[in-house]
Amino acid sequence: MPLRSARARGVPHDAVHHPLFARYYARFSVSAETRMGMARVRERMLTGLSGRVIEVGAGNGLNFSHYPGTVSEVVAIEPERVLRQLAVESAQRAGVPVDVAPGAAEALPVKSEAFDAAVLSLVLCSVRDVPRALAELRRVLRPGGQLRFFEHGLGGGRVMTATQRALDRTLWPPLSGGCHLSREPVAALRDAGFTLGPYRQVMMPENGPALPSSYCVLGTAWRPS
Ligand SMILES: C[S@@+](CC[C@H](N)C(=O)[O-])C[C@H]1O[C@@H](n2cnc3c(N)ncnc32)[C@H](O)[C@@H]1O
């Protein structure tokens, strides 16, 4: 399917430019697949999907090998140039067709109601405008289409949430490619008009120390029919 230009829609292709973070993430994320159990989480997140899927903020493409054969096509949007190149390489090894394209969550370069499902993993923490990104996801999903998500956010006790908020005001976003620790993905999905399906809290790493980025949620949401 021809992609519409994100630039024409007000967001440049390389709207996200974090080359140092991208290189760090490319290494860290690969070791986290086994060391932190991320491969298992990706498998669970994507199981049972079918039809046309859009993955937003695909990074270096670590989800690609976990899509089931019932998925006919994945359109993977990634705005960061270094990660996008790695995603292209990962797409070549995937078991389903994956088309990697530049673009940003806030102005997806695709037609409305074109996808059966959408995937977001560790992305809502980093987008500039969460409501706009989720409105875009609703636009591109068909009525009744589903969103699979794995996101980290606010969690833990008072000391932990205060720490997350303090880090968000200071060091964390500039050091982590624009990531925030104290966003609330489930509330954001609800506010955007998604119907929450089953979801559950997951600690990442599951058995390690609780870090400010450990409080995750894994689940499904639906665009109402
Ligand atoms: C922590 S990485 C996660 C990558 C991948 N989804 C994964 O599960 O490994 C965050 C990703 O969000 C992307 N990102 C940041 N801002 C974005 C935006 N406005 N629109 C789309 N993706 C964005 C980054 O370039 C990066 O690939």
The ligand as an ORCA input file, in Angstrom:
! r2SCAN-3c Opt
* xyz 0 1
  C      12.403      2.338     23.700
  S      12.315      2.334     21.975
  C      11.241      0.926     21.673
  C      11.456      0.334     20.323
  C      10.603     -0.907     19.983
  N       9.199     -0.583     19.942
  C      10.836     -2.047     20.933
  O       9.869     -2.612     21.443
  O      12.015     -2.403     21.139
  C      11.251      3.722     21.643
  C      10.987      3.889     20.172
  O      10.011      4.916     19.962
  C      10.419      5.668     18.841
  N       9.770      6.983     18.885
  C      10.095      8.064     19.621
  N       9.281      9.088     19.344
  C       8.409      8.640     18.415
  C       7.330      9.223     17.694
  N       6.974     10.492     17.924
  N       6.676      8.476     16.806
  C       7.020      7.172     16.586
  N       8.034      6.572     17.230
  C       8.717      7.292     18.121
  C      11.925      5.727     18.996
  O      12.570      6.139     17.804
  C      12.214      4.299     19.387
  O      12.320      3.470     18.268
*
